[in-house]
Amino acid sequence: MHTKTTRRLFANSLLVLLLVLLMPGASLSQGAIEFTSSTVATGRDARGLVIGDFNLDTNPDVIVTNAGDDNITVLLGDGAGGFSSKTNLSVGDGPRAAVLFGSGPMPSLAVAHRNDDTVWILPPDGQGGFRVDQAVKITAGNDAAAPNVDGPTAITTGDFNGDTIPDLATCEIDGDTVTLILGKADGSFDLKTTSLRLAGTPAATDADPRSIAVADFNGDGNLDVVTANHDSGTIAVSRGDGAGNLQVQIMPLGNNPIVALTGDFDKNGTQDIVVTDRTTGTLITQMGDGMGGFVFGDEFTVDPGGRPEASTRADFNGDGNVDVIVAGRDSNKVFVMLSDGTGRFSLAGQANVGRGPRAVAVVDLNKDGKQDIVVANATDGTITVLLRR
């Protein structure tokens, strides 16, 4: 009788353990996702992050855009998860986002300024910094098609007219526009601005684009653009013609979409879209059909009530699937949403960060083969570094 009871208790224990391991986020082979946290002061209203190796020492470095101080902070990594130096560089009024721009081992940095309607392109100084005194300054979003609009709030890069010269794309939050900044061989730029206010759609009078991403959704070899339009509850998929022109399609999606990410999330060879919805705190998937069309995938709860305003994509656990990392502005947390490779996500870990996170990036900062997380905290004026244990 004693032996039977012992066997029954052992079997029940195994069953409980198995159920725990099968819960979303549990993993027998990898263990719980845990982090070691540290904080670095940067500047007021830290809004954007750029990751790269700016001084070519093989250590990942970090750039933070500080909208409240009108500067950027360049943090050169020490390869152990910390930083060997910190430099602040004054830029334009209200830098909200930045992206590495150009080819070669040391690209330039393109900074989007919401308050003065400009993009500044800063060449590298060869030592891990950038030459503000040699900045190329471009007015973005303020032209005859959309006069006197508020400036760019998000920026990305790509070749939008097929001439192999790098271009930029921005979205303007109050003008409801997308601007392509097309590079020319002589170093100058042509600008083409497209309105997202499409008649007969929820974005007809107000789109409020907050993020911008690119992909080839219809397989024609031309880059397309997608924006998450917060106030209209839509995304705009703008198809490129390979000559720098965009044709806009407005698609209702969620309540207040704040970030749109592109990638092949279900691994079928076509580009999909995953949207972070601020009001519901969810991820919403739109699965691409490879011809420019989309079908609703699913909606996954991440941070209800936390008003997530930042997310990024990466293969966080090295299984070949594209995962999503989300940062909640009010919850002051980051959430690791692992993909199963079919377009479905489950919460696998979370961590506390600073107050008011507005940007998140994934990088192996300490070069241990595990992905780490960097978060820009706007309210604190800091970044939180989460090293994977």
C-alpha positions in Angstrom: 0.0 0.0 0.0 2.9 2.3 0.9 4.6 1.4 -2.4 1.4 2.1 -4.4 0.9 5.5 -2.7 4.5 6.5 -3.4 4.2 5.5 -7.0 1.0 7.5 -7.3 2.6 10.6 -5.8 5.6 10.3 -8.1 3.3 10.0 -11.1 1.3 13.0 -10.1 4.5 15.0 -9.5 5.7 14.1 -13.0 2.3 15.2 -14.4 2.4 18.6 -12.7 6.0 19.1 -13.9 5.0 18.2 -17.4 2.0 20.7 -17.3 4.3 23.4 -16.1 6.8 22.8 -18.8 4.1 22.9 -21.4 2.8 26.3 -20.2 3.7 29.3 -22.5 7.2 30.5 -21.8 8.4 27.3 -20.0 11.4 25.5 -21.5 13.1 22.4 -20.3 16.1 22.9 -22.6 16.7 26.6 -22.1 15.3 27.3 -18.6 13.6 30.5 -17.6 14.6 33.7 -19.4 16.3 35.8 -16.7 18.3 39.0 -16.9 20.9 41.0 -15.0 19.8 44.7 -15.1 21.8 47.9 -15.1 21.0 51.5 -15.8 22.9 54.2 -17.7 21.9 57.9 -17.7 21.6 59.4 -21.2 19.4 62.5 -21.6 15.9 63.9 -21.2 13.1 62.2 -23.1 15.2 59.3 -24.4 13.2 58.2 -27.4 15.2 56.2 -30.0 17.9 53.6 -30.1 20.5 52.6 -32.8 22.8 49.6 -32.4 26.1 49.1 -34.3 29.8 48.9 -34.1 30.8 52.6 -34.5 34.5 52.3 -33.8 35.1 48.9 -35.5 36.4 47.2 -32.3 33.9 44.3 -32.8 32.0 45.4 -29.6 28.4 46.5 -30.0 27.7 50.2 -29.4 24.5 52.1 -28.7 23.1 55.5 -29.7 20.3 57.1 -27.9 18.2 60.1 -29.2 17.3 62.5 -26.4 14.4 64.6 -27.6 14.3 66.8 -24.5 18.0 67.7 -24.7 18.3 68.1 -28.5 21.2 65.7 -28.5 22.3 62.1 -29.1 24.3 60.0 -26.7 26.9 57.7 -28.1 27.8 54.8 -25.8 30.8 52.7 -26.9 30.6 49.1 -25.7 33.3 47.4 -23.8 32.3 43.9 -25.0 31.3 42.8 -21.5 27.9 44.4 -21.3 29.0 47.8 -20.2 30.3 50.9 -21.9 33.8 52.3 -22.1 32.8 55.9 -23.0 29.8 58.2 -23.3 29.6 61.2 -25.6 26.8 63.6 -26.1 26.4 65.3 -29.5 24.1 68.3 -30.1 21.8 67.9 -33.0 18.5 69.5 -34.2 15.3 70.3 -32.3 13.5 67.2 -30.9 15.4 64.2 -32.2 12.9 61.3 -32.1 14.6 58.5 -34.0 17.7 57.6 -35.9 19.1 55.0 -38.3 22.5 54.0 -39.7 22.7 55.2 -43.3 25.0 54.3 -46.1 27.4 51.6 -47.0 30.8 50.7 -45.8 32.2 49.7 -42.4 31.4 53.1 -40.9 28.1 54.4 -42.1 26.6 57.8 -41.4 23.8 58.4 -38.9 20.5 59.9 -40.0 18.6 61.6 -37.3 14.9 62.6 -37.5 13.8 65.7 -35.7 10.1 66.2 -35.1 10.2 69.8 -33.9 12.2 71.4 -36.7 11.0 69.3 -39.6 14.4 68.0 -40.5 16.6 65.0 -41.0 20.3 65.4 -40.3 22.8 63.1 -41.9 26.0 62.9 -39.8 29.1 61.4 -41.3 31.3 59.2 -39.0 34.4 60.7 -37.5 36.3 57.4 -37.7 36.6 57.0 -33.9 33.1 56.0 -33.0 31.5 59.4 -33.1 29.9 61.5 -35.8 30.6 64.9 -37.4 27.8 67.3 -36.4 29.7 70.1 -38.1 29.5 68.3 -41.4 25.8 67.4 -41.1 23.7 67.4 -44.2 20.3 68.9 -43.2 17.2 68.0 -45.1 13.7 69.4 -44.6 11.3 66.4 -44.5 7.5 66.4 -44.7 7.2 70.2 -45.2 6.6 70.7 -48.9 3.8 71.8 -51.3 1.9 68.6 -50.9 1.9 69.0 -47.1 2.8 72.5 -46.0 3.7 73.4 -42.4 3.4 69.9 -41.0 5.1 68.6 -37.9 8.3 66.8 -38.7 9.4 63.2 -38.9 8.9 60.9 -35.9 10.2 57.7 -37.3 12.9 56.9 -39.9 14.2 53.9 -41.8 16.4 53.2 -44.9 16.3 51.2 -48.1 16.7 51.6 -51.9 13.3 52.8 -53.0 14.1 53.7 -56.7 16.3 50.8 -57.6 19.5 52.9 -58.3 21.6 51.1 -55.7 22.1 54.4 -53.8 20.7 54.3 -50.3 17.6 56.3 -49.5 15.6 57.2 -46.4 12.0 57.1 -45.5 10.2 59.0 -42.7 6.7 59.4 -41.5 5.2 62.6 -40.2 2.9 62.3 -37.3 0.8 65.5 -37.7 1.0 65.9 -41.4 -0.1 62.3 -42.0 2.6 61.7 -44.6 5.4 59.4 -45.7 8.4 61.1 -47.2 11.0 59.2 -49.3 14.4 60.9 -49.3 16.0 59.6 -52.4 19.8 59.7 -52.6 21.5 60.9 -55.7 25.0 60.1 -57.1 26.2 63.6 -56.4 25.3 63.4 -52.7 22.1 65.4 -52.9 18.6 64.2 -52.4 15.2 64.3 -54.0 12.1 64.2 -51.8 8.8 62.7 -52.5 6.0 63.1 -50.0 2.8 60.9 -50.0 -0.3 61.7 -48.0 -1.8 58.9 -45.9 -5.2 60.7 -45.8 -7.0 58.5 -48.2 -10.6 59.5 -48.9 -13.3 57.0 -47.8 -11.0 55.4 -45.1 -10.7 56.0 -41.3 -7.5 57.9 -42.1 -9.2 60.4 -44.4 -8.6 63.3 -42.0 -6.2 62.0 -39.4 -3.8 59.1 -39.6 -1.2 59.9 -37.0 1.6 57.6 -38.2 4.0 56.6 -35.3 6.3 54.0 -36.9 7.6 53.0 -40.3 9.0 49.8 -41.7 9.8 48.4 -45.1 9.5 45.0 -46.9 8.6 43.7 -50.4 5.0 42.5 -49.7 4.0 41.6 -53.3 7.3 40.0 -54.5 7.9 42.5 -57.4 11.4 43.3 -56.2 10.4 46.9 -55.1 10.4 48.0 -51.4 7.1 48.8 -49.9 6.4 50.8 -46.8 4.1 50.2 -43.8 3.2 52.7 -41.1 1.2 52.2 -37.9 -1.4 55.0 -37.7 -2.3 55.5 -34.1 -5.3 57.9 -34.1 -7.1 56.3 -37.1 -6.8 52.7 -35.9 -5.2 51.7 -39.2 -2.0 50.7 -40.9 -1.0 52.1 -44.2 0.7 49.7 -46.7 2.2 51.9 -49.4 3.4 49.9 -52.4 6.6 51.1 -54.1 6.8 51.2 -57.9 10.6 51.0 -58.0 10.8 54.7 -59.1 10.3 56.3 -55.7 6.5 56.5 -55.9 4.1 55.0 -53.4 0.5 53.8 -53.7 -1.3 53.9 -50.4 -3.7 51.3 -49.1 -5.3 51.9 -45.7 -6.3 48.9 -43.6 -8.3 49.2 -40.3 -6.4 47.3 -37.6 -6.9 47.4 -33.8 -7.6 50.4 -31.7 -4.5 52.4 -31.6 -1.6 50.7 -33.5 1.7 52.2 -32.4 4.4 50.0 -34.1 4.3 47.9 -37.2 7.0 45.3 -37.7 7.7 43.3 -40.9 9.1 39.8 -41.3 8.2 36.3 -42.3 6.7 35.3 -39.0 5.1 32.1 -40.2 8.1 31.0 -42.3 6.2 30.5 -45.6 8.4 32.7 -47.7 6.2 35.8 -47.7 6.4 39.0 -45.7 3.9 39.5 -42.8 3.1 42.4 -40.4 2.9 42.3 -36.6 1.4 45.4 -35.0 1.6 46.5 -31.4 -1.7 48.0 -30.2 -1.2 50.6 -27.4 -4.7 50.6 -26.1 -5.2 46.8 -25.8 -1.6 45.9 -25.1 -1.7 43.2 -27.7 0.2 42.0 -30.8 -1.9 41.7 -33.9 -0.7 39.7 -36.9 -1.5 40.3 -40.5 -0.2 37.4 -42.7 0.9 38.3 -46.2 -0.2 36.2 -49.2 2.9 37.2 -51.2 0.9 39.2 -53.7 0.4 42.3 -51.5 -2.7 41.1 -49.7 -3.1 40.2 -46.1 -5.4 38.1 -43.9 -5.9 38.6 -40.2 -3.8 36.1 -38.2 -4.4 36.4 -34.5 -4.2 38.7 -31.5 -2.0 38.0 -28.6 -2.2 39.6 -25.2 1.1 41.1 -23.9 0.6 44.0 -21.6 -3.1 45.0 -21.0 -3.3 48.4 -19.4 0.5 49.0 -19.8 0.2 51.1 -23.0 3.1 49.5 -24.9 4.7 52.1 -27.2 7.8 50.2 -28.4 8.6 46.8 -29.9 11.2 45.2 -32.1 11.8 41.9 -33.8 14.7 39.5 -33.4 15.4 35.8 -33.2 15.8 36.0 -29.4 16.3 32.3 -28.5 18.2 31.2 -31.7 15.6 28.7 -33.0 15.2 30.4 -36.4 11.9 32.0 -35.6 11.2 35.7 -35.6 10.3 36.8 -32.1 9.0 40.1 -30.8 10.1 42.2 -27.7 7.6 44.7 -26.4 8.1 47.5 -23.9 5.2 48.9 -21.9 5.2 52.7 -21.3 3.0 52.6 -18.2 3.9 49.1 -16.9 7.6 49.9 -17.1 8.3 46.3 -18.3 9.6 44.5 -21.3 8.0 41.3 -22.5 9.7 38.6 -24.6 7.2 37.1 -27.0 8.6 34.0 -28.6 7.3 32.8 -31.9 6.6 29.1 -32.7 7.3 29.7 -36.4 3.6 29.5 -37.5 2.7 33.1 -36.7 1.8 32.5 -33.1 3.4 34.0 -30.0 3.6 33.2 -26.3 5.0 35.1 -23.4 8.4 33.6 -22.4 9.8 36.2 -20.0 9.5 39.7 -18.7 11.7 42.2 -16.8 11.4 45.6 -15.1 13.0 48.6 -16.8 13.0 52.4 -16.2 10.0 54.7 -16.4 8.3 55.4 -19.6 10.1 53.1 -22.1 9.8 54.4 -25.6 12.3 52.3 -27.6 13.7 48.7 -27.4 16.5 47.0 -29.2 18.1 43.5 -29.1 21.8 42.8 -29.3 24.4 40.5 -27.8 26.2 43.2 -25.7 28.5 41.0 -23.8 29.3 38.6 -26.6 28.3 35.4 -24.8 26.1 34.1 -27.6 22.9 35.2 -25.9 20.7 38.1 -27.0 20.4 41.0 -24.6 17.9 43.9 -24.5 18.4 47.6 -24.4 15.5 49.9 -23.5 15.3 53.7 -23.8 13.3 55.2 -20.9 11.9 58.6 -21.8 10.6 59.6 -18.3 13.9 58.7 -16.6 16.3 59.9 -19.3 18.1 56.6 -19.1 18.6 53.3 -20.8 18.1 49.9 -19.1 20.5 47.2 -20.1 19.2 43.6 -19.6 21.9 41.0 -20.0 20.6 37.5 -20.5 21.8 35.2 -17.8 
